[in-house]
Amino acid sequence: MHLRAAAWFTLAMRTLLLALALLAACDDAGPAAVDAAPADAGAVDAAAVDAAVVDAAPGDASAVDAAVRDAAPLDAAPLDAAPRDAAMPDAFIPDAFVGPQDDTLRLHHVQARGTHNSYHLRPQMVFHPSHDYSHAPLDVQLGEQGVRQFELDLHARIESGFDVFHLPLIDPETVCYAFEDCLRTLDRWSRTHPGHLPIIIWIEPKDEGSAPVNGHVPSVDRMSELDAAILGILSRDQVFTPDDLRGPHASVRDAVLADGWPPLAAVRGRFIFALLDTGAHRAAYVGDAADLAGRLLFVDADGPDDPRAALLKINDGTSDAARAAVAAGFLVTSNVDAADDPPEDRAARRAATLANGVHFLSSDRPAPASPDDTDWLDIPGGTPARCNPVTAPAACTPEALEAL
């Protein structure tokens, strides 16, 4: 960026931020109180913005955007946060819809579309080809694209709460920045389509380092807040938990091996959360609950012999490991493409993963980008889900799985 352009940009940013602060003060205090009102608690720190403009790499507009967000007081509501819809009931009321085979078809009989980094938007400057893709808003993915599995990367705010994005500065763009807003979007869609198949949400905690970065701190120290953050938006009855699956068995693994996943009648219209981590974040979340008792989330297991094994994230869905896990009754999610893969490799991997019976196929391309686009995750016969070609009984039909 030339010096003259940089100076103009800095002046424009300062002018815009000052105008926004004055408007906010006017709205909060009324026309006569502008001079007498205390400083607006939500005002942006212009000095922090100046520093970001000076330090940002040429053309890196996303760095400035991130600095504007992070310069706001950390106890303020996120810029895109909205109060919970007052029309939505506080308690979850199960819908009366019952599928024609809900007592016999089980969750592991399903094969459905998912998305990788489900919040992701193409950054203004693409630093790596794997970042060169965008997803639709979460409710559009649910309604128009038939997505039933999501992946959200969480970054812990300095004081409380979590934000959802990929990487600070170089890949920060997202369809829902505040975790609460992502959950609200999913919740509203769920409550207006209560006959849906359960929505699987993989939560991947992210850390940028040991020191605060762009208003975020290591999330490993904040795993104890995760359940409360989810229950701040969803009711407990909306979430199918490890306790619900375990029942009288010693572990969730024992329950899966003995009984399989429950009938669709028990999980329809609900959410299933799983922690995508097998290291320090998982240890911090599980704590002393080795059997996940009282925890809201399942966790990615070390393998099929782990007592915590119920949902497994096996990135290579074409592998023997994925095939064996499906056969044993575990719910398997696999990545099936990436933005920087050759198109022919993406197509081959999708086809092999579908044939292997993987339950949720996580894609960067869940829908065609144009009417003539063929490079996307099509699930033949899915409406949107289909009967799993490996695990489903012969009597299964796609309409019995979901008919909204």
C-alpha positions as CSV (number, residue, x, y, z in Angstrom):
1,M,0.0,0.0,0.0
2,H,1.5,3.4,-1.0
3,L,2.1,5.8,1.9
4,R,-0.5,8.3,0.6
5,A,-3.1,5.6,0.2
6,A,-2.3,4.3,3.7
7,A,-2.7,7.7,5.2
8,W,-6.0,8.2,3.5
9,F,-7.2,4.8,4.6
10,T,-6.2,5.5,8.2
11,L,-8.1,8.9,8.1
12,A,-11.1,7.3,6.6
13,M,-11.2,4.5,9.2
14,R,-10.8,7.0,12.1
15,T,-13.6,9.2,10.7
16,L,-15.9,6.2,10.2
17,L,-15.3,4.9,13.7
18,L,-15.8,8.3,15.3
19,A,-19.1,8.7,13.4
20,L,-20.2,5.2,14.6
21,A,-19.3,6.1,18.2
22,L,-21.3,9.3,18.1
23,L,-24.3,7.6,16.6
24,A,-24.2,5.0,19.3
25,A,-24.0,7.6,22.0
26,C,-26.9,9.5,20.4
27,D,-29.0,6.3,20.3
28,D,-28.2,5.4,23.9
29,A,-28.4,8.8,25.6
30,G,-30.8,10.8,23.5
31,P,-30.0,14.1,21.5
32,A,-29.5,16.3,24.6
33,A,-27.1,13.9,26.4
34,V,-24.3,13.6,23.9
35,D,-21.9,15.9,25.8
36,A,-22.9,14.8,29.2
37,A,-23.0,11.1,28.6
38,P,-20.1,8.9,29.9
39,A,-17.9,7.3,27.3
40,D,-19.7,4.7,25.2
41,A,-18.8,1.2,26.6
42,G,-18.9,-0.1,23.1
43,A,-16.7,2.5,21.4
44,V,-13.9,1.2,19.3
45,D,-10.3,1.9,20.4
46,A,-9.1,4.1,17.5
47,A,-5.5,3.8,18.7
48,A,-5.6,0.0,18.4
49,V,-7.0,0.4,14.8
50,D,-4.2,2.8,13.9
51,A,-1.6,0.3,15.1
52,A,-3.2,-2.5,13.1
53,V,-3.2,-0.3,10.0
54,V,0.5,0.4,10.4
55,D,1.4,-3.2,11.2
56,A,-0.8,-4.9,8.7
57,A,0.8,-6.3,5.6
58,P,0.0,-4.4,2.4
59,G,-3.5,-5.2,1.1
60,D,-4.3,-7.2,4.2
61,A,-7.8,-5.8,4.8
62,S,-8.8,-8.8,6.9
63,A,-6.2,-7.8,9.5
64,V,-7.8,-4.4,9.9
65,D,-11.2,-6.0,10.1
66,A,-10.0,-8.3,12.9
67,A,-8.5,-5.4,14.8
68,V,-11.7,-3.5,14.6
69,R,-13.5,-6.4,16.2
70,D,-10.9,-7.0,18.8
71,A,-10.6,-3.3,19.8
72,A,-14.1,-3.4,21.3
73,P,-14.3,-3.9,25.0
74,L,-14.3,-7.7,25.6
75,D,-17.3,-7.6,27.9
76,A,-19.4,-6.1,25.1
77,A,-21.7,-8.2,23.1
78,P,-20.3,-9.4,19.7
79,L,-21.2,-7.0,16.9
80,D,-23.4,-9.6,15.2
81,A,-24.9,-11.0,18.3
82,A,-28.7,-10.8,18.7
83,P,-30.9,-11.7,21.7
84,R,-32.6,-15.0,21.5
85,D,-35.8,-14.8,19.6
86,A,-38.6,-14.1,22.1
87,A,-41.0,-16.1,20.0
88,M,-39.0,-19.3,20.5
89,P,-40.0,-21.4,23.6
90,D,-37.5,-21.8,26.3
91,A,-38.3,-25.5,26.7
92,F,-37.9,-27.9,23.8
93,I,-41.2,-29.4,22.7
94,P,-40.7,-32.5,20.5
95,D,-42.6,-32.4,17.3
96,A,-45.4,-35.0,16.8
97,F,-43.9,-36.1,13.5
98,V,-42.9,-39.7,13.6
99,G,-41.2,-41.3,10.6
100,P,-42.9,-44.5,9.3
101,Q,-39.9,-46.6,10.4
102,D,-38.7,-44.5,13.4
103,D,-38.8,-47.4,15.8
104,T,-36.7,-49.7,13.6
105,L,-34.3,-47.4,11.7
106,R,-31.4,-46.3,13.7
107,L,-28.9,-43.4,13.4
108,H,-26.2,-45.6,12.1
109,H,-28.5,-46.6,9.2
110,V,-28.1,-43.0,7.7
111,Q,-25.7,-41.6,5.2
112,A,-25.7,-37.8,4.9
113,R,-23.9,-34.7,3.8
114,G,-21.7,-32.6,6.1
115,T,-19.4,-29.6,5.8
116,H,-15.8,-29.1,6.8
117,N,-15.1,-25.7,8.5
118,S,-18.8,-25.1,8.0
119,Y,-18.6,-21.3,8.9
120,H,-15.8,-20.6,6.4
121,L,-15.8,-17.7,3.9
122,R,-13.1,-17.1,1.3
123,P,-10.7,-14.6,2.7
124,Q,-10.2,-11.3,1.0
125,M,-6.6,-12.3,0.3
126,V,-6.1,-16.1,-0.2
127,F,-2.8,-17.0,1.4
128,H,-3.2,-20.8,0.9
129,P,-5.2,-22.5,-1.8
130,S,-6.9,-24.7,0.8
131,H,-8.6,-21.5,2.0
132,D,-10.2,-20.8,-1.4
133,Y,-13.8,-21.7,-0.7
134,S,-17.0,-20.3,0.9
135,H,-19.9,-21.9,2.6
136,A,-23.5,-20.6,2.7
137,P,-25.0,-19.5,6.0
138,L,-25.7,-22.4,8.3
139,D,-29.5,-22.3,7.9
140,V,-29.1,-22.3,4.1
141,Q,-26.8,-25.3,4.4
142,L,-29.5,-27.1,6.4
143,G,-32.5,-26.1,4.3
144,E,-31.3,-25.9,0.7
145,Q,-28.2,-28.1,0.8
146,G,-29.3,-30.9,3.1
147,V,-26.3,-30.6,5.4
148,R,-26.7,-32.6,8.7
149,Q,-23.2,-32.5,10.0
150,F,-21.2,-29.3,10.8
151,E,-17.7,-28.5,12.0
152,L,-17.0,-25.3,14.0
153,D,-13.6,-24.1,15.1
154,L,-13.7,-22.3,18.5
155,H,-11.4,-19.6,19.8
156,A,-11.8,-18.5,23.4
157,R,-12.4,-14.8,24.0
158,I,-10.2,-13.2,26.7
159,E,-12.9,-12.8,29.3
160,S,-15.7,-15.2,28.4
161,G,-17.3,-17.0,25.4
162,F,-16.1,-18.3,22.1
163,D,-15.8,-17.1,18.6
164,V,-15.9,-19.1,15.4
165,F,-13.3,-18.7,12.6
166,H,-10.3,-20.5,11.1
167,L,-7.1,-18.5,11.6
168,P,-6.5,-15.0,12.8
169,L,-5.6,-12.4,10.3
170,I,-4.9,-14.8,7.3
171,D,-8.2,-16.7,7.2
172,P,-10.7,-15.0,9.6
173,E,-13.9,-14.7,7.5
174,T,-16.9,-16.5,8.8
175,V,-20.7,-16.6,8.4
176,C,-21.2,-16.4,12.2
177,Y,-18.4,-14.9,14.3
178,A,-19.8,-15.4,17.7
179,F,-20.4,-19.0,18.8
180,E,-23.7,-17.9,20.2
181,D,-24.9,-16.7,16.9
182,C,-24.0,-19.9,15.1
183,L,-26.0,-21.8,17.7
184,R,-29.0,-19.4,17.4
185,T,-29.0,-19.9,13.6
186,L,-29.0,-23.7,14.0
187,D,-31.6,-23.5,16.8
188,R,-34.1,-21.4,14.8
189,W,-33.9,-23.7,11.8
190,S,-34.3,-26.7,14.0
191,R,-37.4,-25.4,15.8
192,T,-39.1,-24.6,12.5
193,H,-38.2,-28.0,11.0
194,P,-38.6,-30.3,14.0
195,G,-38.8,-33.5,12.1
196,H,-35.2,-33.3,10.9
197,L,-32.5,-35.9,11.4
198,P,-30.2,-35.2,14.3
199,I,-27.6,-32.5,13.5
200,I,-24.1,-33.6,14.3
201,I,-21.7,-30.7,15.3
202,W,-18.0,-31.3,15.7
203,I,-16.4,-28.7,17.9
204,E,-12.7,-28.1,17.2
205,P,-10.9,-25.9,19.8
206,K,-8.1,-23.7,18.5
207,D,-5.2,-22.1,20.2
208,E,-2.9,-19.5,18.6
209,G,-0.2,-19.6,21.3
210,S,0.4,-19.1,25.0
211,A,-0.3,-15.3,24.9
212,P,-3.4,-13.5,23.9
213,V,-3.8,-13.0,20.1
214,N,-6.4,-10.7,18.6
215,G,-8.6,-10.7,21.6
216,H,-8.4,-14.5,22.1
217,V,-6.5,-16.7,24.6
218,P,-5.7,-20.4,24.6
219,S,-8.9,-22.4,24.7
220,V,-7.4,-25.3,26.5
221,D,-8.0,-23.4,29.8
222,R,-11.6,-22.7,29.0
223,M,-13.0,-26.1,28.1
224,S,-15.1,-26.2,31.3
225,E,-17.2,-23.3,29.9
226,L,-18.2,-25.2,26.8
227,D,-21.3,-26.9,28.0
228,A,-22.7,-23.7,29.6
229,A,-22.1,-21.9,26.3
230,I,-24.2,-24.4,24.4
231,L,-26.9,-24.5,27.1
232,G,-27.1,-20.7,27.0
233,I,-28.8,-21.2,23.6
234,L,-30.2,-24.7,23.4
235,S,-32.2,-26.5,26.1
236,R,-30.8,-29.7,27.6
237,D,-33.6,-31.8,25.9
238,Q,-32.5,-30.6,22.5
239,V,-29.1,-32.3,22.9
240,F,-28.5,-36.0,22.8
241,T,-25.6,-36.7,25.2
242,P,-23.3,-39.5,26.2
243,D,-25.5,-40.2,29.2
244,D,-28.4,-40.7,26.9
245,L,-26.5,-43.2,24.8
246,R,-24.8,-45.0,27.6
247,G,-27.9,-46.1,29.5
248,P,-27.2,-49.0,31.8
249,H,-23.9,-49.8,30.1
250,A,-20.4,-49.1,31.5
251,S,-19.4,-46.9,28.6
252,V,-20.7,-45.3,25.4
253,R,-18.6,-47.8,23.5
254,D,-20.3,-50.7,25.3
255,A,-23.7,-49.3,24.5
256,V,-22.8,-48.9,20.7
257,L,-21.4,-52.5,20.5
258,A,-24.4,-54.0,22.4
259,D,-27.3,-52.0,21.1
260,G,-26.1,-49.8,18.3
261,W,-27.2,-46.2,18.0
262,P,-30.8,-45.5,19.2
263,P,-33.8,-45.5,16.9
264,L,-34.5,-42.3,15.0
265,A,-37.5,-41.7,17.3
266,A,-35.1,-41.0,20.1
267,V,-32.9,-38.5,18.2
268,R,-35.0,-36.8,15.6
269,G,-35.0,-33.1,15.9
270,R,-32.0,-33.0,18.3
271,F,-28.3,-32.0,18.3
272,I,-25.3,-34.2,18.9
273,F,-22.1,-32.5,19.8
274,A,-18.6,-34.0,19.7
275,L,-15.2,-32.5,20.6
276,L,-12.7,-32.8,17.7
277,D,-9.5,-33.3,19.7
278,T,-7.6,-36.2,21.2
279,G,-5.0,-34.2,23.2
280,A,-4.9,-31.5,25.9
281,H,-8.3,-30.0,25.0
282,R,-10.0,-33.3,25.3
283,A,-8.3,-34.0,28.7
284,A,-9.3,-30.6,30.0
285,Y,-12.9,-31.1,28.9
286,V,-13.3,-34.6,30.2
287,G,-11.7,-33.9,33.5
288,D,-12.5,-36.6,36.0
289,A,-15.4,-37.9,34.0
290,A,-13.6,-40.7,32.2
291,D,-17.0,-42.2,31.1
292,L,-18.2,-38.7,30.0
293,A,-20.9,-38.8,32.7
294,G,-22.6,-35.4,33.0
295,R,-20.8,-34.1,29.9
296,L,-22.8,-32.6,27.0
297,L,-20.3,-33.5,24.3
298,F,-19.0,-36.8,23.0
299,V,-15.3,-36.8,22.3
300,D,-13.2,-38.1,19.4
301,A,-11.7,-41.3,20.6
302,D,-8.2,-42.8,20.2
303,G,-9.7,-45.7,18.3
304,P,-12.5,-48.3,18.5
305,D,-11.1,-49.8,21.7
306,D,-11.4,-46.5,23.6
307,P,-14.3,-46.6,26.1
308,R,-15.2,-43.2,24.9
309,A,-15.6,-44.3,21.3
310,A,-19.0,-43.6,19.8
311,L,-18.4,-41.0,17.2
312,L,-15.1,-41.2,15.3
313,K,-13.5,-38.6,12.9
314,I,-11.5,-40.7,10.4
315,N,-10.2,-38.3,7.8
316,D,-9.6,-41.0,5.2
317,G,-13.1,-42.5,4.6
318,T,-11.7,-44.8,2.0
319,S,-9.5,-46.6,4.5
320,D,-9.8,-50.0,6.1
321,A,-10.1,-48.3,9.5
322,A,-13.1,-46.4,8.4
323,R,-14.7,-49.5,6.9
324,A,-14.1,-51.5,10.2
325,A,-15.5,-48.7,12.4
326,V,-18.7,-48.5,10.3
327,A,-19.1,-52.3,10.5
328,A,-18.7,-52.2,14.3
329,G,-21.5,-49.6,14.7
330,F,-19.6,-46.4,15.4
331,L,-20.7,-43.2,13.8
332,V,-18.0,-42.1,11.4
333,T,-17.3,-38.7,9.8
334,S,-14.7,-38.3,7.1
335,N,-13.4,-35.4,5.0
336,V,-14.0,-36.1,1.3
337,D,-12.5,-33.1,-0.5
338,A,-10.4,-30.0,-0.1
339,A,-10.3,-26.8,-2.1
340,D,-6.7,-27.5,-3.2
341,D,-7.3,-31.1,-4.3
342,P,-7.5,-31.9,-8.1
343,P,-11.1,-32.3,-9.1
344,E,-10.6,-35.9,-10.2
345,D,-9.1,-36.8,-6.8
346,R,-12.1,-35.2,-5.1
347,A,-14.6,-37.2,-7.2
348,A,-12.8,-40.5,-6.6
349,R,-12.5,-39.9,-2.8
350,R,-16.2,-39.0,-2.5
351,A,-17.3,-42.1,-4.4
352,A,-15.1,-44.5,-2.4
353,T,-16.2,-42.9,0.9
354,L,-19.8,-43.3,0.0
355,A,-19.3,-46.9,-0.9
356,N,-17.5,-47.6,2.4
357,G,-20.6,-46.6,4.3
358,V,-19.2,-43.6,6.1
359,H,-22.2,-41.9,7.8
360,F,-21.3,-38.2,7.4
361,L,-19.2,-37.0,4.5
362,S,-17.6,-33.6,5.4
363,S,-17.1,-31.5,2.3
364,D,-15.9,-28.0,1.2
365,R,-18.2,-28.3,-1.8
366,P,-21.7,-29.4,-0.5
367,A,-23.6,-27.9,-3.4
368,P,-23.0,-26.9,-7.0
369,A,-21.4,-23.5,-7.5
370,S,-23.3,-23.0,-10.8
371,P,-25.9,-24.9,-12.9
372,D,-23.3,-26.8,-14.8
373,D,-21.0,-27.5,-11.9
374,T,-20.4,-31.3,-11.4
375,D,-17.6,-31.0,-8.8
376,W,-19.6,-31.2,-5.6
377,L,-20.7,-33.8,-3.0
378,D,-23.8,-35.4,-4.6
379,I,-25.3,-38.2,-2.6
380,P,-27.4,-40.2,-5.1
381,G,-30.9,-40.9,-3.8
382,G,-30.5,-38.6,-0.8
383,T,-33.5,-36.6,0.2
384,P,-31.3,-35.2,1.6
385,A,-30.0,-38.3,3.5
386,R,-30.0,-41.8,2.0
387,C,-30.1,-45.2,3.5
388,N,-26.5,-46.3,4.3
389,P,-25.4,-48.8,1.6
390,V,-23.5,-50.8,4.2
391,T,-25.6,-50.7,7.4
392,A,-29.2,-50.0,6.5
393,P,-31.8,-52.7,6.4
394,A,-33.4,-53.5,3.0
395,A,-36.7,-52.0,4.0
396,C,-35.2,-48.5,4.6
397,T,-36.2,-45.7,2.3
398,P,-34.9,-42.1,2.1
399,E,-38.3,-40.7,2.8
400,A,-38.4,-42.8,6.0
401,L,-35.2,-41.1,7.2
402,E,-36.4,-37.5,6.7
403,A,-39.4,-35.9,5.0
404,L,-39.7,-32.3,5.8
